Amino acid sequence: MREAIIKSSETIEELKLEAKQSLPSLYGVGGTAIGGYEALPQPEPPYLPPAKDPYGYTLVLDLDETLVHYYESGGEGSFRIRPGCEKFLKEMSELYEVVIFTAAMQDYADWVLDSIDKPGYISYRMYRQHASPKGMVFVKDLSRIGRPLEKTIIVDNVAENFSRQPDNGIFIKSWFDDMSDTALLELAPLLKCKLALLILFRNRRKKMQRRQGGFEKFQRPDVRPTRTWRKIAQT
Ligand SMILES: [Mg+2]
């Protein structure tokens, strides 16, 4: 297991160098996101069981170079944790259903996640087998996870990973070892605000739908308009 991690890490380091030279910086050089690895058979969607809270919102988080960075030292594989990671996961789990979607292999990801998420802030984990290979990247197709797109946000350090649903994606800069990094601390208020906006728009959309329903009913010849509908039609 450890050898496999170290071996894949070596390949990743080579690919990072290659990626640095050939890709625009926006695409990041995330360890697991770029590399043209062998794809795994994809399970049938939906990947996640039904949400515990049907009215809740889902936050999909990438792992490598978003929350942690894997490295090796003296032949030992290890990883660093991005500053603010635990606080971020704790705060987000109070607002969202938090799920991890990584293009990394399951063994490696579980090893990292079991260590960084002892309190259990993360509800579900998705791995390389859940990602859709597209050229040199694994795309994280949110339409396959089993959550309504209008209630799902993905945060990833590789913009191409959410290229199927760019409107759902928030790009975060790649993190390797800068302990003065504040990206997660800065992202938390944005996601709190975003949730408030999403709920606001959802309520507004429902109101609009109710109104449209009212109009349609109003136009049906077999239904006589009531005073309430007339009032709605005037607003
Ligand atoms: Mg990444």
Boltz pocket constraint, residues with backbone or C-beta under 6 A from the ligand:
constraints:
  - pocket:
      binder: B
      contacts: [[A, 30], [A, 31], [A, 32], [A, 33], [A, 62], [A, 63], [A, 64], [A, 65], [A, 66], [A, 156], [A, 157], [A, 158]]
      max_distance: 6.0
